[in-house]
């Protein structure tokens, strides 16, 4: 019998396994795919090893940076290259904002992101909407500052994080500080009063965030099994029985406790028999599929102006296929140092409910990425290498009422001794939030003993 079985080898599962083993528990981690890491992954493009999944973590939330340092890893920050947004036929400076609410209305005006009419509406804040317990980010900002601000700033910002739609995403879950500001009064007045900070917003590991999973595994005393698909989970008199392996040769592993660090849909399936209330709630969490297209060009084929820009966002209202592009060669010093004669950049595609975009083959995704880059960034050369990484159902959707849903899930799970859940479906999709979720699960399991 195993002491604890952790199901899922993404960041949440790895951090949970590491924390439990540090607490003296005998831990087995089961990962269904051939590799650990979840949405953190590296690949070789033009002979360079670069991220093809998440490529940064928030630096202003401590869990990710602290974990890296605990593991003895160096932490680096982006260069001073600036971000842009494609709006109204031009690549423009991305104005500083709190999820679209501008810190400086004059800077917003100078950017040209909004039309004169949209700017006039955004500069005069209106009342409403009724906030209640929760409201969508888009509805909140549109009521206060206008639809155009939502369409051209809020949508691309949220689309980059959640691959969702602003008028469906919970403000309480995704941008709680924005909701708190709205309850206190004027968004514009409070945003203008936010002091400027020179602290970096993002951080990464030199060599890429794809290094983090192996560092966590190597820094813990727990067993990992990959290509180990968990097919069933059921309650027993002594704990839990975990069925793993192919249907032709299933194996049952008895465990005193189980931590489910899997996405919402598979977690719902595993809990369907013994924790049906939690399973029903989990089944209601939607997910968006996305793709990351990595392109390598000769440095001489990229316009000089792009070396001063970290990338750009694309609002859905622009009717382009890509939703963003990250100029990795300009954003991260370590990428540029790998091979100065080659530049690497990424495009991202896919939003919730728009899976048709991703039905094209890999060549098709490369082709539309190149067409959009030519039109918006002036890159017309053929790439020297490409890579397409698809992430099916990768980003959970935090609908209005998400925090209440998560509370109900955790209440139902807590009624089952020796069971905990963690991952991106609960407290945030970023790396620091996922680490925090894993540590909460560790505390739940160890406290219950």
BELMOVEN-V536055 format. One record per run of one state. SS is the DSSP state (alpha for helix, beta for strand, coil for the rest). FROM is the first residue (numbers start at 1). TO is the last residue. Records with the same first field share a line. If there is no record, write none. Layout:
SS=FROM-TO / FROM-TO
//
This chain:
coil=1-1 / 8-10 / 23-26 / 31-41 / 46-47 / 52-56 / 59-61 / 71-75 / 77-81 / 88-89 / 94-96 / 99-100 / 103-104 / 112-115 / 124-135 / 146-146 / 163-168 / 175-175 / 185-186 / 193-201 / 205-208 / 219-222 / 226-229 / 236-239 / 245-246 / 250-250 / 261-263 / 272-275 / 284-286 / 302-303 / 315-315 / 319-323 / 327-327 / 332-332 / 339-341 / 350-354 / 360-361 / 378-384 / 397-398 / 400-401 / 415-418 / 422-430 / 449-449
beta=2-7 / 27-30 / 42-45 / 48-51 / 57-58 / 76-76 / 82-87 / 90-93 / 97-98 / 101-102 / 136-136 / 169-170 / 202-204 / 223-225 / 230-235 / 240-244 / 251-260 / 287-298 / 309-314 / 324-326 / 342-349 / 385-396 / 399-399 / 419-421
alpha=11-22 / 62-70 / 105-111 / 116-123 / 137-145 / 147-162 / 171-174 / 176-184 / 187-192 / 209-218 / 247-249 / 264-271 / 276-283 / 299-301 / 304-308 / 316-318 / 328-331 / 333-338 / 355-359 / 362-377 / 402-414 / 431-448
//
